[in-house]
Amino acid sequence: MAADLENSIRGRRSIRKFKHDKVAEETIRDLLEQARWSPSWGNTQPWQVIVVSGDTLERFKKANQKRLLEGVLPNPDIKMPQVWPDEMKKRYMGIASSMFSALNIAREDKQARFQFTLDLFGLFDAPCLLLFCIDRNLSVEYACFDIGLFLQTFCLAAHGRGLGTCIMAATLSYPEILRELIPGTEDKLFVIGAAIGYPDADSPINKFERAREDVTQFVTWVK
């Protein structure tokens, strides 16, 4: 079991090209059944999950891409940082460079780079989207922490079943779209979305080498 868990932790990666195969609802339910055992502050379990697929998902993808093409500025419920420390920005630029290199997209090829962003807003052809929400009245900081614990557990469980996931801020750039498509979401804040499906193992975007900082770079020992 320890080896299986380590393989899942190291092997899980963000999938950016999915097959068109549908994911059975029973499979999603099984994964959520596992993830519900995630820890949360005081066992409050603040997470609410909306599973979107079928016609509603296709309508969302098209509307999401349309907003991007129209140049509408993102307005997520939980704002993205506008400034990152230099070291973090360097890592972000590094992963972007790796992705474009894997796809043979040159730095000056603005059209191809924009097409990649358009694909991103179309969820990379994923057949299913999970939206993670919280009640508007909750403290965002603690609730988001708990959502992260739940989502990590879900993604690891999905990887163990041969599925791929991609945690995507782009799914929440225009929350008004989601509120138009999904009844009863006016009292919720959309925290993050995760695409899920079967990975296209032949796509180079799913195979490039990833990097992580050495433990010595972020751990301080105090004795």
Secondary structure, DSSP 8 states (H G I E B T S, - for coil): -HHHHHHHHHH--B---B-S----HHHHHHHHHHHTT---GGG----EEEEEEHHHHHHHHHHHHHHHHTT-----SS---S---HHHHHHHHHHHHHHHHHTT--TT-HHHHHHHHHHHHTGGG-SEEEEEEEETTS-HHHHHHHHHHHHHHHHHHHHHTT-EEEEEGGGGS-HHHHHHHSTT-TTEEEEEEEEEE-B-TT-GGGTS------GGGT-----
